[in-house]
Amino acid sequence: MQKTILCFGDSNTWGFIPGSDCERYAPGIRWPGVMAAALGSGYRIVEEAQNGRMTAWDDPTEPFVNKCGATHLPVVLESQKPIDLAILMLGTNDLKNHMNHNAWAIAEGMGALVDIVLASDSGPAKSAPRVLVVAPVPVHPEAKCPFGRLFDRAAPLSRELAAAYREIADDRAVAFLDAGAHASCPATDCIHIDDTGHAAIGRAMADAVRRLLAD
């Protein structure tokens, strides 16, 4: 029976081309598409990505479109069920200067998303889906920022997210993957991965999915 995987993320799941004016990589280049090709026909991949999406916070500088992942996730879980695995890769936008978060606050935001999934009945037979927590690729400390000064203080904080996310995942007994172990942001854009990064992350995700859903 075909298994359903939800990819819940931000612009690095959406496929924002580094240094572009909000142009998007083609489906087969984005990491969910790379993962889908590696996994084959036994899996249905649901891409649910939004530029600027945060974990569990509202962005006060985005008054017209809500960017809070905790607001959107319950709707997606209900609309796409049954879901075998929810892959959660968010946190980069939580690093914006005006949010004033540290790494542990952002990790708690990711924890809130995990709790939403685990409390849902959106998995097979009204169970909760399995969860894969993904720490985002760290912000490049010297690359050009496509959004002015929004991420001036983000680089050192972003390097702390993997350890914080791993602790959140371990605490809730869910799987963890560090995207920064497989890709980095290019010099042209401090927060967006390029096609090489998408390919590497997609392959790593496919390996993780096979392990998690082997049974």
Secondary structure, 3 states (H helix, E strand, C coil): CCEEEEEEECHHHHCECCCCCCCECCCCCCHHHHHHHHHCCCEEEEEEECCCCECCCCCCCCCCCCCEHHHHHHHHHHHHCCCCEEEEECCCHHHCHHHCCCHHHHHHHHHHHHHHHHCCCCCHHHCCCEEEEEECCCCCCCCCCCCCCCCCCHHHHHCCHHHHHHHHHHHCCCEEEEHHHCCCCCCCCCCCCCHHHHHHHHHHHHHHHHHHCCC
